[in-house]
Amino acid sequence: MRIAVIGGGPGGLYFAYLWKKRHPDAEIDLFEQNAAGATWGFGVVFSEQALDFLRADDPDTVDAIAPQMESWQNITLNLRGESVEIDGVGFASIGRLALLTLLQGRVRSVGVTPRFDTSVQSVDQLRDYDLIVAADGLNSMVRRDFETAFGASVSHSSNKFAWYGTTKTFATLSQTFVATELGSFNAHHYRYAKDMSTFLVECDAATWAAYGFADGSIEDSQAICEQMFAATLEGHRLISNKSVWRNFPWIWNERWSHGNMVLIGDALHSAHFSIGSGTRLAIEDAIALTKALEAENGIPAALARYESERKPIVKKLVTAARTSADWYEHFPTHMTLDLMDFAYSYITRSGRIDNARLRTMSPAFMARYEAAKGKS
């Protein structure tokens, strides 16, 4: 079987690696429009289980990635100069470029040579392939050219965000909320290496307009954000990497394949950065597609199986991500709460955590919250 993979992000790289490793005789070509060392953003974060979902199928890759990851067990919220830790909510992170470099190495180790700096303008260029795996991201050419066939929908959150890095490192995944006369800001910040952190700044549309970000340069925005979070950065600078203001895009496709084309990762669906699952979803898509192709004799049946088995799982997580994002769309209102009510609102925002689960998951936080609220 000849397979073309469009996109050299985590999902595309991992599918190419996994399929070639299991099927050495397969012919796989991976096309990536950017250079091998190019990436947008800084660190990526995984939820508590980190790469446990990979270990059963691919312990070697887990063993290669794990030593490069930073991990912690608490979330820290900072509001009006006060802080509260929510225990038992573990995360792990790694630099996006470090992860891509590692996966590129895995792909080469099984005999696939990625074609970097190679842009696929149309699927007509790939007519000789039996299967086309579209892992070409949020701006997927394949999805865009066949949006009706895929039942594609694209919308955007109203909040604005800019993704920076910084040499200031943080003990845990942290959120810092700052109110000003012109509006409110939130920073999502966490270390992804011994000497580097992600620092994602978010604000609502009214605040963004009030600060005139639309008319300023990237450097102007960076300077304002550095001033806004000076106490958090403690003298460190923000680092830009295409750090322009964006609205988070919501991607969904009712149909996951069309003909011999199939979508995975951000080309197929998006999950808000507040739940830290985008990269994991892309890798899990690659695993699910591989297993579906192995379970069925023909490509049409395999692609139908991939969608039927994977879609309910993804839909549940994306629904939680939308609920989480809705909390952030109104975070200035939540900031009027006292610290403990604010923290409780934050940790229960997705609707998946009730008091009983919170007492088990975060006993120290829940004890502090219930003491503050006079509950037993």
VEXMI-403117 format. One record per residue (C-alpha): x, y, z; residue in three letters. Coordinates in steps of 0.2 Angstrom, whole numbers, plus 5000, padded with zeros to 4 digits. Last residue first. Example, Ala and Ser with C-alpha at 12.3 -4.5 7.8 and 13.67 -1.06 7.14 Angstrom:
BEGIN
PT,5068,4995,5036,Ser
PT,5062,4978,5039,Ala
This chain:
BEGIN
PT,4910,5100,5284,Ser
PT,4907,5117,5276,Lys
PT,4911,5134,5283,Gly
PT,4915,5141,5266,Lys
PT,4934,5144,5270,Ala
PT,4935,5126,5278,Ala
PT,4927,5119,5263,Glu
PT,4939,5127,5251,Tyr
PT,4954,5122,5262,Arg
PT,4949,5104,5264,Ala
PT,4945,5104,5245,Met
PT,4962,5110,5241,Phe
PT,4971,5097,5252,Ala
PT,4960,5083,5246,Pro
PT,4962,5086,5227,Ser
PT,4958,5070,5218,Met
PT,4947,5061,5231,Thr
PT,4938,5077,5237,Arg
PT,4937,5083,5219,Leu
PT,4928,5067,5214,Arg
PT,4915,5069,5228,Ala
PT,4913,5087,5224,Asn
PT,4910,5085,5206,Asp
PT,4922,5085,5191,Ile
PT,4917,5083,5173,Arg
PT,4908,5099,5171,Gly
PT,4922,5108,5162,Ser
PT,4923,5122,5174,Arg
PT,4925,5112,5190,Thr
PT,4943,5117,5193,Ile
PT,4940,5136,5189,Tyr
PT,4924,5138,5198,Ser
PT,4932,5131,5214,Tyr
PT,4947,5142,5211,Ala
PT,4936,5157,5210,Phe
PT,4926,5152,5225,Asp
PT,4942,5150,5235,Met
PT,4950,5167,5229,Leu
PT,4934,5178,5231,Asp
PT,4924,5180,5216,Leu
PT,4925,5196,5205,Thr
PT,4938,5186,5194,Met
PT,4924,5175,5188,His
PT,4917,5190,5178,Thr
PT,4934,5194,5170,Pro
PT,4935,5175,5165,Phe
PT,4919,5175,5154,His
PT,4926,5168,5138,Glu
PT,4938,5158,5149,Tyr
PT,4923,5148,5156,Trp
PT,4917,5145,5139,Asp
PT,4934,5138,5134,Ala
PT,4931,5125,5148,Ser
PT,4914,5120,5141,Thr
PT,4921,5119,5123,Arg
PT,4935,5108,5130,Ala
PT,4923,5096,5138,Ala
PT,4913,5095,5122,Thr
PT,4929,5091,5113,Val
PT,4933,5077,5125,Leu
PT,4917,5069,5123,Lys
PT,4917,5071,5104,Lys
PT,4935,5063,5103,Val
PT,4929,5047,5112,Ile
PT,4913,5046,5102,Pro
PT,4923,5049,5085,Lys
PT,4936,5035,5088,Arg
PT,4926,5019,5085,Glu
PT,4914,5025,5071,Ser
PT,4927,5035,5063,Glu
PT,4941,5023,5062,Tyr
PT,4929,5009,5057,Arg
PT,4923,5019,5042,Ala
PT,4941,5022,5037,Leu
PT,4945,5004,5038,Ala
PT,4929,4999,5028,Ala
PT,4934,5011,5014,Pro
PT,4952,5005,5015,Ile
PT,4949,4987,5012,Gly
PT,4953,4971,5023,Asn
PT,4949,4978,5040,Glu
PT,4958,4977,5057,Ala
PT,4975,4983,5052,Glu
PT,4968,4999,5044,Leu
PT,4957,5002,5060,Ala
PT,4973,4999,5071,Lys
PT,4983,5012,5061,Thr
PT,4969,5025,5061,Leu
PT,4967,5023,5080,Ala
PT,4985,5025,5083,Ile
PT,4986,5041,5072,Ala
PT,4971,5048,5081,Asp
PT,4979,5045,5098,Glu
PT,4994,5055,5092,Ile
PT,4983,5069,5086,Ala
PT,4973,5069,5102,Leu
PT,4988,5069,5113,Arg
PT,4995,5084,5104,Thr
PT,4978,5094,5106,Gly
PT,4975,5088,5124,Ser
PT,4980,5103,5136,Gly
PT,4963,5107,5143,Ile
PT,4965,5126,5142,Ser
PT,4972,5125,5125,Phe
PT,4955,5122,5117,His
PT,4952,5106,5108,Ala
PT,4953,5106,5089,Ser
PT,4946,5093,5076,His
PT,4950,5085,5060,Leu
PT,4964,5095,5053,Ala
PT,4970,5098,5071,Asp
PT,4973,5079,5072,Gly
PT,4968,5067,5059,Ile
PT,4959,5068,5042,Leu
PT,4956,5054,5029,Val
PT,4957,5054,5010,Met
PT,4954,5038,5000,Asn
PT,4936,5043,4995,Gly
PT,4931,5056,5009,His
PT,4935,5053,5027,Ser
PT,4931,5060,5044,Trp
PT,4913,5065,5041,Arg
PT,4905,5077,5053,Glu
PT,4921,5087,5054,Asn
PT,4925,5099,5068,Trp
PT,4937,5114,5070,Ile
PT,4935,5127,5083,Trp
PT,4948,5141,5080,Pro
PT,4956,5150,5095,Phe
PT,4956,5169,5090,Asn
PT,4974,5175,5087,Arg
PT,4986,5189,5092,Trp
PT,5003,5187,5085,Val
PT,5017,5178,5093,Ser
PT,5026,5172,5077,Lys
PT,5039,5166,5089,Asn
PT,5041,5179,5102,Ser
PT,5051,5178,5119,Ile
PT,5045,5187,5134,Leu
PT,5058,5195,5145,Arg
PT,5063,5190,5163,His
PT,5063,5203,5177,Gly
PT,5052,5194,5189,Glu
PT,5040,5187,5175,Leu
PT,5025,5186,5187,Thr
PT,5027,5204,5194,Ala
PT,5030,5211,5176,Ala
PT,5014,5203,5170,Phe
PT,5006,5218,5162,Met
PT,5023,5226,5158,Gln
PT,5028,5211,5149,Glu
PT,5011,5210,5140,Cys
PT,5013,5228,5135,Ile
PT,5030,5226,5128,Ala
PT,5025,5210,5118,Gln
PT,5011,5219,5111,Ser
PT,5022,5233,5105,Asp
PT,5035,5221,5098,Glu
PT,5021,5212,5088,Ile
PT,5016,5229,5081,Ser
PT,5002,5240,5086,Gly
PT,4986,5244,5077,Asp
PT,4975,5229,5082,Ala
PT,4983,5229,5099,Phe
PT,4974,5246,5104,Gly
PT,4973,5242,5122,Tyr
PT,4955,5245,5123,Ala
PT,4952,5233,5108,Ala
PT,4961,5219,5116,Trp
PT,4951,5223,5132,Thr
PT,4935,5222,5123,Ala
PT,4939,5206,5114,Ala
PT,4943,5197,5130,Asp
PT,4961,5193,5135,Cys
PT,4974,5179,5134,Glu
PT,4993,5178,5136,Val
PT,5002,5162,5134,Leu
PT,5018,5160,5143,Phe
PT,5027,5144,5139,Thr
PT,5042,5141,5150,Ser
PT,5061,5138,5147,Met
PT,5077,5134,5157,Asp
PT,5074,5117,5163,Lys
PT,5062,5113,5149,Ala
PT,5043,5114,5147,Tyr
PT,5040,5126,5161,Arg
PT,5022,5132,5164,Tyr
PT,5012,5148,5160,His
PT,4994,5152,5156,His
PT,4992,5171,5157,Ala
PT,4975,5180,5160,Asn
PT,4971,5198,5156,Phe
PT,4957,5210,5162,Ser
PT,4951,5227,5155,Gly
PT,4955,5245,5153,Leu
PT,4957,5250,5171,Glu
PT,4967,5234,5174,Thr
PT,4964,5217,5181,Ala
PT,4977,5203,5181,Val
PT,4974,5184,5182,Phe
PT,4989,5172,5183,Thr
PT,4987,5154,5179,Gln
PT,5000,5141,5183,Ser
PT,5006,5124,5178,Leu
PT,5019,5121,5192,Thr
PT,5036,5127,5198,Ala
PT,5038,5140,5186,Phe
PT,5053,5145,5175,Thr
PT,5057,5162,5169,Lys
PT,5066,5160,5152,Thr
PT,5051,5165,5143,Thr
PT,5040,5159,5129,Gly
PT,5025,5168,5120,Tyr
PT,5008,5163,5113,Trp
PT,4996,5177,5110,Ala
PT,4978,5175,5114,Phe
PT,4961,5184,5109,Lys
PT,4944,5179,5116,Asn
PT,4929,5178,5104,Ser
PT,4931,5160,5101,Ser
PT,4932,5155,5082,His
PT,4922,5145,5070,Ser
PT,4925,5131,5057,Val
PT,4914,5118,5051,Ser
PT,4917,5103,5040,Ala
PT,4905,5091,5033,Gly
PT,4919,5081,5026,Phe
PT,4911,5081,5008,Ala
PT,4906,5100,5010,Thr
PT,4924,5105,5016,Glu
PT,4933,5096,5002,Phe
PT,4946,5109,4997,Asp
PT,4947,5116,5015,Arg
PT,4948,5099,5023,Arg
PT,4963,5094,5011,Val
PT,4971,5111,5013,Met
PT,4971,5110,5032,Ser
PT,4972,5127,5040,Asn
PT,4971,5119,5058,Leu
PT,4984,5106,5054,Gly
PT,4990,5096,5039,Asp
PT,4988,5079,5045,Ala
PT,4978,5073,5030,Ala
PT,4982,5055,5027,Val
PT,4980,5051,5009,Ile
PT,4978,5032,5005,Leu
PT,4981,5022,4989,Asp
PT,4993,5034,4982,Tyr
PT,4995,5038,4963,Asp
PT,4983,5052,4963,Arg
PT,4994,5062,4975,Leu
PT,4997,5078,4965,Gln
PT,4978,5079,4962,Asp
PT,4977,5081,4981,Val
PT,4981,5099,4978,Ser
PT,4995,5112,4983,Gln
PT,5006,5100,4992,Val
PT,5020,5110,4999,Ser
PT,5038,5103,5001,Thr
PT,5050,5112,5012,Asp
PT,5052,5095,5021,Phe
PT,5050,5078,5013,Arg
PT,5051,5066,5027,Pro
PT,5063,5051,5024,Thr
PT,5054,5035,5030,Val
PT,5065,5020,5034,Gly
PT,5060,5015,5051,Val
PT,5074,5026,5060,Ser
PT,5069,5041,5050,Arg
PT,5052,5041,5057,Val
PT,5059,5039,5075,Arg
PT,5071,5054,5072,Gly
PT,5057,5065,5065,Gln
PT,5047,5060,5081,Leu
PT,5062,5066,5092,Leu
PT,5064,5082,5082,Thr
PT,5045,5086,5083,Leu
PT,5045,5083,5102,Leu
PT,5060,5095,5105,Ala
PT,5052,5108,5093,Leu
PT,5036,5107,5104,Arg
PT,5046,5109,5120,Gly
PT,5040,5096,5132,Ile
PT,5026,5096,5146,Ser
PT,5019,5085,5160,Ala
PT,5003,5088,5170,Phe
PT,4996,5083,5187,Gly
PT,4980,5089,5195,Val
PT,4982,5081,5212,Gly
PT,4983,5097,5222,Asp
PT,4975,5114,5218,Ile
PT,4986,5127,5224,Glu
PT,4980,5145,5229,Val
PT,4988,5161,5227,Ser
PT,4985,5179,5232,Glu
PT,4991,5195,5224,Gly
PT,4974,5199,5216,Arg
PT,4973,5182,5208,Leu
PT,4986,5169,5206,Asn
PT,4981,5151,5203,Leu
PT,4993,5136,5205,Thr
PT,4990,5119,5198,Ile
PT,4998,5104,5206,Asn
PT,5007,5088,5202,Gln
PT,5022,5093,5192,Trp
PT,5031,5087,5176,Ser
PT,5045,5092,5164,Glu
PT,5048,5081,5149,Met
PT,5064,5077,5140,Gln
PT,5067,5060,5150,Pro
PT,5049,5055,5145,Ala
PT,5051,5056,5126,Ile
PT,5063,5042,5122,Ala
PT,5056,5030,5135,Asp
PT,5038,5034,5128,Val
PT,5044,5030,5110,Thr
PT,5051,5013,5116,Asp
PT,5036,5009,5125,Pro
PT,5025,5009,5110,Asp
PT,5009,5000,5111,Asp
PT,5005,4998,5129,Ala
PT,5016,5014,5133,Arg
PT,5007,5026,5122,Leu
PT,4992,5030,5133,Phe
PT,5004,5032,5147,Asp
PT,5012,5047,5138,Leu
PT,5006,5061,5150,Ala
PT,4994,5052,5162,Gln
PT,4991,5069,5171,Glu
PT,4987,5080,5156,Ser
PT,5000,5083,5142,Phe
PT,5007,5100,5139,Val
PT,5015,5108,5123,Val
PT,5030,5120,5125,Gly
PT,5035,5134,5113,Phe
PT,5024,5141,5099,Gly
PT,5026,5139,5080,Trp
PT,5038,5127,5073,Thr
PT,5052,5126,5060,Ala
PT,5067,5115,5062,Gly
PT,5063,5102,5048,Ala
PT,5058,5116,5036,Ala
PT,5040,5120,5032,Asn
PT,5028,5113,5019,Gln
PT,5029,5095,5026,Glu
PT,5026,5080,5015,Phe
PT,5027,5062,5021,Leu
PT,5029,5048,5009,Asp
PT,5026,5030,5014,Ile
PT,5028,5014,5005,Glu
PT,5024,4999,5015,Ala
PT,5036,4984,5016,Asp
PT,5041,4988,5034,Pro
PT,5023,4986,5040,His
PT,5022,4988,5059,Arg
PT,5037,5001,5059,Lys
PT,5031,5009,5043,Lys
PT,5013,5011,5051,Trp
PT,5019,5018,5067,Leu
PT,5032,5030,5060,Tyr
PT,5021,5037,5047,Ala
PT,5006,5039,5060,Phe
PT,5018,5047,5072,Tyr
PT,5025,5060,5060,Leu
PT,5007,5065,5054,Gly
PT,5000,5067,5071,Gly
PT,5015,5076,5079,Pro
PT,5016,5089,5065,Gly
PT,5024,5085,5048,Gly
PT,5009,5087,5037,Gly
PT,5002,5078,5022,Ile
PT,5005,5059,5024,Val
PT,5005,5049,5007,Ala
PT,5002,5031,5008,Ile
PT,5006,5017,4995,Arg
PT,5000,5000,5000,Met
